Amino acid sequence: MKRILVIGALGQIGSELTAAFNRRYGTANVVAADVNEDTRRLFPDNVFERLDVTDAETLEHIVLRHHIDTIVNLAAMLSATGEKNPDRAWHININGLLNVIRLAIKHRLDRVMTPSSIAVFGPQSVLYDTPQETVLTPNTMYGVTKVVGELLGDYYFKKAGLDFRGIRYPGIISNRTMPGGGTTDYAVEIFYAAVRDKHYTCFLSNESCLPMMYMPDCIRATIALLEADRSRLRHRGNYNVGAMSFTPEILTREIQKHIPDFTIDYQPDFRREIARYWPASVDDSAARSDWGWQPEWTLETMVEDMLRAVRAKMPA
Ligand code: SER
C-alpha cells in the first residue's frame, strides 16, 4: 500500500478520508479523483484527476501514470437519488466498481476498498443487532448494488486473489462536506437548521431508528480495515460497523440540551419507507475481533461537537 487513488475524493466521506490519508501516508502518495471538480481546491497539494468511474480507459491511465497500488472507490449514487434513477445508480455503482475490480486484477494492485452500506438489509433481516451474515433483501436499487458489490468482492477474492475490503457504513454525520442523496442525510441537515432557524422539518418519521456514526469514527474504521493484516480478515466487503443508534426524536432531545427552543416537525416522504427496513442497530462483533473496531464517539459527544463546528461555519 504505497500509492493510493481515492475515487470520489470530494464527496462527504472522500473529502475527509483524503485529508486523513495525506496526514498518514504523505500528500505525494495520495491521488485525489472526482467526477466533479468544483471543490478541487480542497486538496491544493494533491495530484487531482477528473474521473468518471464508469470510464475504464481514463481510470487505467490514471492508475498507470501515478503507479497506483491501492484504490479506495467511494463513487456511488446513494439510496434516495438512486430510487429516482435506478438505471444510473446501477451503472455508477456496479459498472464503476467492475472497472476498478478488473483493473486491480489486471495490474495486480495491492488492495481495493469500496463501501457497502446498511442499505443491504431489508424486510427479512432482523431489526436490532442485525447480524453480518443474514438474509439480504434490499428495498432500494442502492441496496441491490451494495449487495452485488459485496458478492463481486467475494467472488474475485476467491477467483483471482483480489484483496477486496469494505465496511457497511451506517449513516455518516459530518460537518466538512454535505452528504448528497441519502436517507440518513437528515442527521446532518438537522444541525444546520437548528443553528440557523431553530427549527427542522424532517423527511423521516419520529420513530425511524437508524445506526449512525460520526465522521472521525468513520475515518478510523476505514483506515483500520484498510491497513488490517490480510491473514486476519475472515470477511471481505461486508463488515458491519456500529457506533450509535437514534431516532430523529432522540437526536432532537439531545440538540435541545444545547438549543432549548429548537423544534422539529415531520413531513415524511418516500425516504421514510426506505428507512423502515434498515436496521436500528448492527452486530459488529466480526469487525471488533478481526481488526479491533471500537467506536469512540457517542450521541452526546457527537452532538456537542457538531453544534460547535456548524456554529463556527455560520456567519455571525
Ligand atoms: N447514508 C446512506 C444513505 O442514506 C446509507 O448508506 O443512502
Boltz pocket constraint, residues with backbone or C-beta under 6 A from the ligand:
constraints:
  - pocket:
      binder: B
      contacts: [[A, 78], [A, 79], [A, 80], [A, 116], [A, 117], [A, 118], [A, 119], [A, 142], [A, 169], [A, 170], [A, 171], [A, 172], [A, 181], [A, 182], [A, 183], [A, 184], [A, 185]]
      max_distance: 6.0
